[in-house]
Amino acid sequence: MAPLNVGIIGTGIFATDRHLPSYQEMPDKFKVVAAFNRTKSKAVAFGEKAGLSKDKVYDDLAGIVNDPEVQMLDMLLPAQFNLDTVKRAIEAGKPVLLEKPIAATMAQAREIVKLADSVDTPIGIAENWLYLPCIDVARPLLEKIGPIVAFTHNSTGPFVTQNKYLSTSWRQNPEHIGGFLSDGGVHQLALVTELVGEIASVSALTRQVRKESGTVDIVFSTVEMRNSDIIGTFTYGSAFGATDKSVFLKIYGKNGTVVVELSDKKKPVVKARFGSTAEEGSEEEIHSVPLDDTFGVNAEFLNFHDTIVKKDKNVFKSTPRVAFHHLACVAAFLESSEKNGDHVKVESI
Ligand SMILES: NC(=O)c1ccc[n+]([C@@H]2O[C@H](COP(=O)([O-])OP(=O)(O)OC[C@H]3O[C@@H](n4cnc5c(N)ncnc54)[C@H](OP(=O)(O)O)[C@@H]3O)[C@@H](O)[C@H]2O)c1
């Protein structure tokens, strides 16, 4: 089969640094054939990297959406533009992959889920953490430590002034709820929910530590899971003073513990200990995780390719419904914090 022709909507940092290289690494599956950007000079520079002819570089959205050569849209604009893009893609009958979070508000997220449910056109949310190889390594170990009773997720780090993402104006003046808590937090929530299940309710406190964040930038919470007795804590924020970068998910069972440790991006690792008591406890097992430099993006793209080829939207893992839950958790954190930590239900759809 010929590669799928991709039209890129929004040629910013992540389109250039990750999406384009990923497509170029899989030339039998994808070919970037067109690009759109509001600021045309950036689309032109992107077009040169992608080897596009000048007539395939757009500064009007309708132009790229309706380009007959484009078979699939890949959209990397701030989340407040996701709903409009979904409507345009559905009208054109073209599959669209949208960058996370699913939307800027819960109202928009609800509408995207309903629209996606109403059509056969595949609409995906690019939550690449759902595709991290550590998930496949951890899953069989979890079966051995069960029943799971609790977990703690911690993703914390120092504030980095030279962060290229932080300097984008739409992140500094976020229209998306929770600012960095939804921008990066949905990745963490994807990992937690993929391994431990959906969150039913939260008690959370948020704070804004850095004015550069535009809104609250740390959350400390306790959570209850849906359809189980599992409880946990979820802590997120990279707005602190000097500290190490720490990303780990520790899952406690009645028969052991599993730790997914992503603090060093280049050395992801999963650790496990088995036994129902201290006396019966095994030595710690250390399972290496295959290194994925794309952090799940290539696997996510392949899953979307498969979805389009099979003409079955259900083949795609990262659906709007799945991504809705992650944003709904952030919305619940914010609401709980406004109520000084009262327990708040996570909206379901
Ligand atoms: N999955 C991941 O790990 C990951 C990592 C990074 C980013 N992302 C996602 O990728 C997307 C792009 O992020 P980025 O870091 O690449 O940001 P970026 O470089 O700032 O790119 C943002 C894009 O949106 C456009 N844009 C910004 N504000 C706009 C406005 N008010 N009206 C119309 N267009 C506007 C920009 O156009 P101009 O060039 O004209 O400003 C640019 O095309 C976001 O959805 C982000 O969440 C995902």
The ligand as a Tripos MOL2 file, in Angstrom:
@<TRIPOS>MOLECULE
LIG
   48    52     1     0     0
SMALL
NO_CHARGES

@<TRIPOS>ATOM
      1 N1          2.7460   15.1040   22.8320 N.am      1 LIG1
      2 C1          3.7480   15.8330   23.2670 C.2       1 LIG1
      3 O1          4.6400   15.3420   23.9340 O.2       1 LIG1
      4 C2          3.8090   17.2900   22.8960 C.ar      1 LIG1
      5 C3          4.9750   18.0210   23.1060 C.ar      1 LIG1
      6 C4          4.9720   19.3650   22.7390 C.ar      1 LIG1
      7 C5          3.8370   19.9530   22.1890 C.ar      1 LIG1
      8 N2          2.7390   19.2090   22.0070 N.ar      1 LIG1
      9 C6          1.5030   19.7990   21.4150 C.3       1 LIG1
     10 O2          1.8140   20.2790   20.1150 O.3       1 LIG1
     11 C7          1.0710   21.4710   19.8490 C.3       1 LIG1
     12 C8          2.0390   22.5640   19.4540 C.3       1 LIG1
     13 O3          2.9040   22.8290   20.5210 O.3       1 LIG1
     14 P1          4.3590   23.4500   20.2990 P.3       1 LIG1
     15 O4          5.1070   23.2240   21.5440 O.co2     1 LIG1
     16 O5          4.9200   22.9810   19.0330 O.co2     1 LIG1
     17 O6          4.0080   25.0120   20.2350 O.3       1 LIG1
     18 P2          4.4020   26.1230   19.1800 P.3       1 LIG1
     19 O7          5.7570   25.9320   18.6460 O.co2     1 LIG1
     20 O8          4.0730   27.4210   19.8480 O.co2     1 LIG1
     21 O9          3.3550   25.8990   18.0120 O.3       1 LIG1
     22 C9          2.0500   26.3520   18.1550 C.3       1 LIG1
     23 C10         1.3640   26.4080   16.8240 C.3       1 LIG1
     24 O10         0.0740   26.9580   17.0340 O.3       1 LIG1
     25 C11        -0.0430   28.2010   16.3580 C.3       1 LIG1
     26 N3         -0.7330   29.1790   17.1870 N.ar      1 LIG1
     27 C12        -0.3920   29.6100   18.4180 C.ar      1 LIG1
     28 N4         -1.2780   30.5210   18.8590 N.ar      1 LIG1
     29 C13        -2.1760   30.6710   17.8730 C.ar      1 LIG1
     30 C14        -3.3110   31.4800   17.7270 C.ar      1 LIG1
     31 N5         -3.7220   32.3030   18.7090 N.pl3     1 LIG1
     32 N6         -4.0240   31.4070   16.5670 N.ar      1 LIG1
     33 C15        -3.6250   30.5480   15.5980 C.ar      1 LIG1
     34 N7         -2.5310   29.7560   15.6710 N.ar      1 LIG1
     35 C16        -1.8270   29.8090   16.8100 C.ar      1 LIG1
     36 C17         1.3520   28.6380   16.0770 C.3       1 LIG1
     37 O11         1.3210   29.4940   14.9590 O.3       1 LIG1
     38 P3          2.3930   30.6880   14.8090 P.3       1 LIG1
     39 O12         3.6480   30.0460   14.3530 O.co2     1 LIG1
     40 O13         1.7760   31.5880   13.8030 O.co2     1 LIG1
     41 O14         2.5220   31.3280   16.1570 O.co2     1 LIG1
     42 C18         2.0240   27.3030   15.8210 C.3       1 LIG1
     43 O15         1.6710   26.8040   14.5510 O.3       1 LIG1
     44 C19         0.2770   21.7580   21.1200 C.3       1 LIG1
     45 O16        -1.0130   21.2220   20.9640 O.3       1 LIG1
     46 C20         1.0010   20.9840   22.2090 C.3       1 LIG1
     47 O17         0.1480   20.5740   23.2480 O.3       1 LIG1
     48 C21         2.7060   17.8940   22.3400 C.ar      1 LIG1
@<TRIPOS>BOND
     1     1     2 1
     2     2     3 2
     3     2     4 1
     4     4     5 ar
     5     4    48 ar
     6     5     6 ar
     7     6     7 ar
     8     7     8 ar
     9     8     9 1
    10     8    48 ar
    11     9    10 1
    12     9    46 1
    13    10    11 1
    14    11    12 1
    15    11    44 1
    16    12    13 1
    17    13    14 1
    18    14    15 2
    19    14    16 1
    20    14    17 1
    21    17    18 1
    22    18    19 2
    23    18    20 1
    24    18    21 1
    25    21    22 1
    26    22    23 1
    27    23    24 1
    28    23    42 1
    29    24    25 1
    30    25    26 1
    31    25    36 1
    32    26    27 ar
    33    26    35 ar
    34    27    28 ar
    35    28    29 ar
    36    29    30 ar
    37    29    35 ar
    38    30    31 1
    39    30    32 ar
    40    32    33 ar
    41    33    34 ar
    42    34    35 ar
    43    36    37 1
    44    36    42 1
    45    37    38 1
    46    38    39 2
    47    38    40 1
    48    38    41 1
    49    42    43 1
    50    44    45 1
    51    44    46 1
    52    46    47 1
@<TRIPOS>SUBSTRUCTURE
     1 LIG1         1 GROUP 0 **** ****
